[in-house]
Amino acid sequence: MCIRRITMAFHYLSSIILLLILTYCAFEDLKSSSLPLSAIILFAAGGILIQLIFRQTDLLSLICGCGAGGLLVVLAYLSGGSFGCGDALMFIVTGIYLGFKSNIMLILVSLLLSAAASLLLMAALKLRAKSQVPFMPFVLGGYITMLAVNIL
């Protein structure tokens, strides 16, 4: 009983830490349209430390979760800047915190939110098809949505 409470407490702590990380990244992306590599590395190191100490996610899920972000890094490179490399690197970080299944869900929810907002802005003639839209606020919104409906 006590071990289960401790495990749940660390799960909630990890969720709060990731929420704070994504909030910082969303504001940074809105402010400067980029994410500092030093912050991404720091967030990744923190996630690895949390996983080493509390072993919240099995190793295969962690590797696959990071791999999903790694695939996005390759796609960002191939897209020629249509999708930001910093955004893709952050999905490696979220893979460390969430594991494979939840990271894939976060990617999908974030893309859906971004697409819906972009379509609304295009319909209101506030956005052109080639306009760049900061993506991290949608990742934050996706994570909050997942927390709210308890998908994690």
VEXLUM-847037 format. One record per residue: y, z, x of N, C-alpha, C, CB in turn; residue in three letters. Coordinates in steps of 0.05 Angstrom, whole numbers. Glycine has a CB too. Layout:
n.c2,n.c3,n.c1,ca.c2,ca.c3,ca.c1,c.c2,c.c3,c.c1,cb.c2,cb.c3,cb.c1,residuo
Y,Z,X,Y,Z,X,Y,Z,X,Y,Z,X,Ala
...
% end
This chain:
n.c2,n.c3,n.c1,ca.c2,ca.c3,ca.c1,c.c2,c.c3,c.c1,cb.c2,cb.c3,cb.c1,residuo
-24,0,17,0,0,0,25,0,17,0,24,-19,Met
25,17,38,49,19,56,52,-7,72,45,42,75,Cys
30,-19,81,32,-44,96,42,-66,79,4,-51,108,Ile
34,-67,54,44,-88,36,74,-85,31,29,-86,9,Arg
84,-61,29,113,-57,25,128,-66,50,118,-27,20,Arg
117,-60,74,130,-68,98,130,-98,100,115,-55,123,Ile
108,-111,94,106,-140,94,127,-152,75,78,-149,87,Thr
129,-141,51,149,-152,32,177,-147,42,145,-138,4,Met
182,-125,54,209,-119,64,217,-139,86,210,-90,76,Ala
198,-146,103,204,-166,124,206,-194,112,182,-166,145,Phe
192,-200,91,195,-226,77,223,-228,66,174,-229,55,His
233,-207,53,260,-207,42,281,-208,64,265,-182,25,Tyr
276,-194,86,295,-195,108,296,-223,120,286,-175,130,Leu
274,-236,123,273,-263,133,287,-282,114,244,-272,137,Ser
284,-278,88,298,-295,68,328,-291,70,289,-288,40,Ser
337,-267,74,366,-261,77,377,-273,102,371,-230,76,Ile
362,-271,124,371,-283,149,373,-313,146,351,-276,172,Ile
354,-326,134,355,-355,130,378,-362,112,329,-366,119,Leu
383,-346,91,406,-351,73,432,-350,89,406,-331,50,Leu
435,-331,106,459,-328,122,462,-352,142,459,-302,138,Leu
440,-360,154,441,-383,172,449,-408,157,413,-387,185,Ile
438,-413,134,444,-437,119,473,-436,109,425,-441,95,Leu
483,-412,102,511,-409,93,530,-416,116,516,-380,84,Thr
524,-406,140,540,-413,164,540,-443,168,530,-398,189,Tyr
516,-455,167,514,-484,172,528,-500,151,484,-492,173,Cys
527,-492,126,541,-506,105,571,-506,110,534,-494,77,Ala
582,-483,116,611,-482,121,618,-498,146,620,-452,124,Phe
602,-496,167,607,-511,191,606,-541,186,587,-503,213,Glu
587,-550,170,584,-578,163,608,-588,147,558,-583,148,Asp
617,-571,128,641,-578,112,666,-580,129,645,-558,89,Leu
668,-561,148,692,-559,165,694,-581,186,693,-532,178,Lys
672,-586,200,673,-604,223,654,-628,221,668,-589,248,Ser
639,-630,200,619,-651,196,599,-652,219,633,-678,195,Ser
594,-629,231,573,-627,251,563,-598,253,584,-637,279,Ser
540,-596,266,528,-569,270,526,-565,300,501,-566,256,Leu
536,-542,311,534,-537,340,505,-534,348,550,-513,347,Pro
497,-548,369,469,-547,379,463,-518,388,466,-566,402,Leu
482,-504,400,477,-477,409,469,-459,386,502,-466,423,Ser
482,-463,363,475,-446,339,447,-453,329,496,-451,317,Ala
440,-479,329,414,-487,320,392,-475,338,411,-518,320,Ile
397,-476,364,378,-464,383,375,-434,379,386,-470,412,Ile
398,-420,375,398,-392,370,382,-385,344,426,-381,368,Leu
387,-400,323,373,-396,298,343,-401,301,384,-414,276,Phe
335,-421,316,307,-427,321,294,-404,336,304,-453,336,Ala
308,-395,357,297,-373,373,293,-348,356,316,-366,397,Ala
312,-342,339,310,-319,321,286,-322,302,335,-315,304,Gly
282,-346,292,259,-351,274,232,-347,289,261,-378,262,Gly
231,-357,313,207,-355,329,201,-325,335,209,-370,356,Ile
222,-310,341,219,-281,346,209,-267,322,246,-269,356,Leu
221,-273,299,211,-261,274,182,-267,269,229,-271,250,Ile
174,-293,273,147,-300,268,128,-287,288,144,-331,270,Gln
136,-284,314,119,-271,333,115,-242,327,132,-274,361,Leu
136,-228,317,134,-200,312,119,-194,286,162,-187,311,Ile
127,-209,265,117,-202,238,96,-222,227,139,-201,219,Phe
91,-244,241,71,-263,234,69,-268,204,44,-254,244,Arg
91,-278,193,93,-283,164,79,-308,155,122,-284,156,Gln
77,-328,172,66,-353,165,45,-361,186,88,-375,164,Thr
23,-373,176,2,-380,195,11,-402,214,-24,-389,180,Asp
-1,-404,237,8,-422,258,8,-451,249,-9,-418,283,Leu
-13,-460,236,-15,-488,227,8,-495,208,-42,-493,214,Leu
15,-477,190,37,-482,171,63,-483,186,37,-460,150,Ser
67,-466,206,91,-467,222,94,-493,237,91,-444,242,Leu
72,-502,250,73,-527,265,79,-550,246,46,-531,280,Ile
66,-551,224,70,-573,205,98,-572,192,49,-572,182,Cys
108,-548,187,135,-544,177,156,-554,197,141,-515,171,Gly
152,-548,222,170,-558,243,167,-588,246,165,-544,270,Cys
142,-598,243,136,-626,245,151,-642,224,107,-631,243,Gly
154,-631,200,169,-645,179,198,-648,187,168,-629,152,Ala
209,-628,200,236,-630,211,237,-649,234,246,-603,220,Gly
217,-650,250,215,-668,272,215,-697,263,191,-663,289,Gly
200,-702,241,200,-729,229,227,-737,220,180,-730,206,Leu
242,-718,209,270,-724,201,288,-730,225,281,-700,185,Leu
283,-717,248,298,-723,272,294,-752,280,290,-703,295,Val
269,-761,279,263,-789,286,277,-807,266,232,-794,285,Val
275,-801,240,288,-817,220,319,-817,223,281,-807,192,Leu
330,-795,231,359,-793,236,367,-812,259,368,-764,242,Ala
350,-811,280,355,-829,303,353,-858,295,336,-822,326,Tyr
332,-865,280,328,-893,271,349,-902,251,300,-896,260,Leu
360,-884,236,380,-892,215,407,-899,227,383,-869,195,Ser
411,-893,253,436,-900,265,459,-882,256,443,-929,260,Gly
453,-858,247,475,-840,239,478,-837,209,500,-849,251,Gly
462,-851,193,464,-847,164,456,-819,156,447,-868,150,Ser
437,-808,171,429,-780,166,434,-766,192,399,-779,157,Phe
447,-743,191,455,-729,215,432,-716,230,475,-708,208,Gly
433,-718,256,412,-706,273,413,-676,271,416,-715,302,Cys
437,-664,269,440,-635,266,426,-626,240,469,-627,266,Gly
430,-641,218,416,-634,193,386,-635,197,425,-654,171,Asp
376,-656,210,348,-658,215,337,-635,233,341,-685,228,Ala
352,-628,253,344,-606,271,343,-580,255,364,-603,294,Leu
361,-577,236,360,-552,220,334,-550,203,384,-551,201,Met
322,-573,196,297,-572,182,274,-564,200,291,-599,169,Phe
277,-567,226,257,-555,244,260,-525,243,261,-566,274,Ile
285,-516,242,290,-487,241,280,-476,214,321,-481,243,Val
285,-489,192,275,-479,166,245,-479,166,287,-495,143,Thr
233,-499,180,204,-499,182,193,-475,196,195,-524,197,Gly
208,-464,215,199,-440,229,200,-416,210,218,-434,254,Ile
220,-415,193,223,-392,175,205,-395,150,252,-390,166,Tyr
201,-420,141,188,-424,115,159,-433,116,203,-443,99,Leu
152,-447,137,126,-460,138,126,-487,124,104,-442,125,Gly
104,-500,124,102,-528,115,109,-532,85,75,-539,120,Phe
95,-519,68,98,-524,39,127,-518,29,79,-507,23,Lys
137,-496,37,164,-488,28,186,-506,41,170,-459,34,Ser
181,-514,66,200,-531,80,201,-559,66,194,-534,110,Asn
178,-570,59,177,-595,45,192,-593,18,148,-605,41,Ile
187,-571,4,200,-566,-21,231,-565,-17,190,-540,-35,Met
239,-551,4,268,-549,10,280,-576,16,273,-530,34,Leu
266,-593,31,276,-620,36,279,-635,11,256,-634,56,Ile
259,-634,-7,260,-649,-32,282,-640,-51,233,-648,-46,Leu
284,-614,-54,305,-603,-72,332,-609,-61,301,-572,-75,Val
336,-607,-35,362,-613,-22,369,-643,-26,361,-607,8,Ser
350,-660,-22,355,-689,-27,362,-695,-56,330,-705,-18,Leu
348,-682,-74,354,-686,-103,382,-677,-110,333,-671,-120,Leu
390,-653,-100,417,-643,-105,438,-661,-92,420,-615,-93,Leu
433,-671,-68,451,-688,-55,454,-715,-70,442,-693,-26,Ser
432,-726,-78,432,-751,-93,447,-748,-119,404,-761,-98,Ala
442,-727,-134,455,-722,-160,486,-719,-156,444,-697,-173,Ala
494,-704,-136,522,-700,-131,535,-726,-122,527,-678,-109,Ala
522,-741,-105,533,-767,-95,536,-786,-118,515,-779,-74,Ser
516,-788,-136,518,-806,-159,542,-798,-177,492,-805,-175,Leu
545,-771,-182,567,-762,-198,594,-769,-185,565,-732,-203,Leu
596,-765,-159,621,-772,-145,626,-802,-145,620,-761,-116,Leu
605,-818,-142,609,-847,-143,617,-856,-171,583,-861,-135,Met
606,-843,-192,613,-850,-219,642,-843,-225,594,-836,-239,Ala
651,-822,-212,679,-813,-216,698,-828,-197,682,-783,-211,Ala
687,-848,-183,702,-864,-164,715,-848,-141,724,-880,-178,Leu
703,-826,-135,713,-809,-113,698,-814,-87,711,-780,-120,Lys
677,-831,-89,659,-835,-66,650,-864,-66,636,-815,-67,Leu
649,-875,-42,637,-902,-39,608,-900,-30,654,-919,-19,Arg
594,-921,-33,565,-921,-26,561,-914,4,553,-948,-32,Ala
579,-922,21,576,-918,50,590,-892,59,587,-941,65,Lys
601,-877,41,615,-852,49,595,-831,60,629,-840,25,Ser
604,-815,79,588,-794,89,593,-768,74,593,-790,120,Gln
572,-755,67,574,-730,52,560,-708,68,562,-732,23,Val
573,-685,73,560,-664,88,534,-655,73,579,-639,91,Pro
512,-653,87,486,-648,74,479,-618,73,465,-663,89,Phe
488,-603,92,480,-574,93,488,-558,69,492,-561,117,Met
510,-564,55,516,-549,30,494,-554,9,543,-558,19,Pro
481,-577,10,459,-583,-9,434,-569,0,454,-613,-11,Phe
430,-566,26,407,-550,35,410,-521,27,405,-553,66,Val
435,-511,30,440,-483,21,435,-481,-9,469,-475,27,Leu
445,-500,-25,441,-500,-54,412,-502,-61,456,-523,-67,Gly
397,-518,-46,368,-521,-50,353,-495,-44,357,-543,-33,Gly
361,-482,-23,348,-456,-16,355,-435,-37,357,-447,12,Tyr
379,-434,-46,387,-414,-67,371,-421,-92,418,-415,-72,Ile
369,-446,-99,353,-454,-123,324,-445,-120,355,-485,-127,Thr
313,-449,-97,285,-441,-92,282,-410,-94,276,-451,-65,Met
301,-396,-83,301,-367,-86,303,-358,-115,323,-354,-69,Leu
321,-371,-130,326,-364,-158,301,-368,-175,350,-380,-168,Ala
287,-390,-170,264,-396,-187,238,-386,-174,262,-425,-193,Val
241,-372,-152,219,-359,-138,197,-379,-129,207,-338,-156,Asn
206,-402,-118,187,-421,-108,176,-412,-81,200,-449,-105,Ile
191,-397,-66,182,-388,-40,160,-369,-42,205,-376,-24,Leu
% end
